[in-house]
Amino acid sequence: MPFAVLAAAVTGLVVMALWNWLAPAVFGWRLIGFWQALGLVVLSRILFGGSRGWFGRRSHWRHRLAERWQHMTPEEREQFRAGLRSRCHGFEPTPAPPPPSV
């Protein structure tokens, strides 16, 4: 926990310093404070990074799915794919167009 607080503080200070150095000179924007910089970090994580890198949540999920996939028979894999296709309409591969007639 102390490491997470220290990492958040350092990240906030780095973002604040970079913003206050670049944004006013390049774009003419105002200076920001520490809490605004920390808010930008959180917002950018939500919009662009998700929880990737935060305690490995996504990698654990992917690892479990890959492990289960390895133990499936070809029939179970096809059944799994068919279930996904039935739930995710519009994501089926489109058939190749017919070749041009000469």
C-alpha positions as CSV (number, residue, x, y, z in Angstrom):
1,M,0.0,0.0,0.0
2,P,2.7,2.6,0.8
3,F,4.3,1.8,-2.6
4,A,1.0,2.4,-4.4
5,V,0.6,5.8,-2.7
6,L,4.2,6.7,-3.5
7,A,3.8,5.6,-7.1
8,A,0.6,7.7,-7.4
9,A,2.3,10.7,-5.9
10,V,5.3,10.5,-8.2
11,T,3.1,9.9,-11.3
12,G,0.9,12.9,-10.4
13,L,4.0,15.1,-9.9
14,V,5.5,13.9,-13.2
15,V,2.3,14.6,-15.2
16,M,1.9,18.0,-13.5
17,A,5.5,19.0,-14.3
18,L,5.2,17.8,-18.0
19,W,1.8,19.5,-18.5
20,N,3.0,22.8,-16.9
21,W,6.1,22.7,-19.0
22,L,4.6,21.8,-22.4
23,A,0.9,22.6,-22.5
24,P,1.1,26.4,-21.8
25,A,4.0,26.9,-24.2
26,V,2.6,24.7,-27.0
27,F,-1.1,25.2,-26.8
28,G,-1.5,28.2,-24.6
29,W,-3.4,26.2,-21.9
30,R,-3.4,27.0,-18.2
31,L,-1.2,25.5,-15.6
32,I,-2.7,22.6,-13.5
33,G,-2.2,21.5,-9.9
34,F,-1.3,18.1,-8.4
35,W,-4.9,16.8,-8.0
36,Q,-5.8,17.8,-11.6
37,A,-2.8,16.0,-12.8
38,L,-3.7,12.9,-10.8
39,G,-7.2,13.2,-12.2
40,L,-5.8,13.2,-15.8
41,V,-3.8,10.1,-15.1
42,V,-6.9,8.3,-13.8
43,L,-9.0,9.5,-16.7
44,S,-6.5,8.5,-19.3
45,R,-6.3,5.0,-17.6
46,I,-10.0,4.7,-17.9
47,L,-10.3,5.9,-21.5
48,F,-7.1,4.4,-23.0
49,G,-5.5,1.8,-20.7
50,G,-8.3,0.2,-18.7
51,S,-6.9,-1.9,-15.9
52,R,-4.0,-3.2,-17.9
53,G,-0.9,-3.4,-15.6
54,W,-2.9,-3.0,-12.4
55,F,-2.4,-6.2,-10.6
56,G,-2.5,-8.3,-13.8
57,R,-6.3,-8.7,-13.8
58,R,-6.6,-9.1,-17.6
59,S,-3.6,-11.3,-18.0
60,H,-5.0,-13.7,-15.3
61,W,-8.3,-13.9,-17.3
62,R,-6.5,-14.5,-20.5
63,H,-4.4,-17.2,-18.9
64,R,-7.4,-19.0,-17.6
65,L,-9.1,-18.9,-20.9
66,A,-6.0,-20.2,-22.8
67,E,-5.7,-23.0,-20.3
68,R,-9.3,-24.0,-20.7
69,W,-9.0,-23.8,-24.5
70,Q,-6.0,-26.2,-24.4
71,H,-8.1,-28.8,-22.6
72,M,-11.1,-28.6,-25.0
73,T,-11.7,-31.1,-27.7
74,P,-12.2,-29.8,-31.3
75,E,-16.0,-30.4,-30.9
76,E,-16.1,-28.4,-27.7
77,R,-14.1,-25.6,-29.3
78,E,-16.5,-25.4,-32.2
79,Q,-19.4,-25.4,-29.8
80,F,-17.8,-22.5,-27.9
81,R,-17.3,-20.6,-31.1
82,A,-20.9,-21.2,-32.2
83,G,-22.1,-19.9,-28.8
84,L,-20.0,-16.7,-29.2
85,R,-21.3,-16.2,-32.8
86,S,-24.9,-16.5,-31.6
87,R,-24.3,-13.8,-28.9
88,C,-22.1,-11.5,-31.0
89,H,-24.2,-10.7,-34.1
90,G,-22.4,-8.8,-36.8
91,F,-18.9,-10.2,-36.0
92,E,-19.0,-13.2,-38.2
93,P,-16.4,-13.2,-41.0
94,T,-17.9,-12.0,-44.2
95,P,-17.7,-14.5,-47.1
96,A,-15.3,-13.8,-49.9
97,P,-16.8,-12.2,-52.9
98,P,-17.1,-14.4,-56.0
99,P,-14.3,-14.1,-58.5
100,P,-15.0,-11.8,-61.4
101,S,-16.4,-13.6,-64.5
102,V,-14.5,-13.2,-67.7
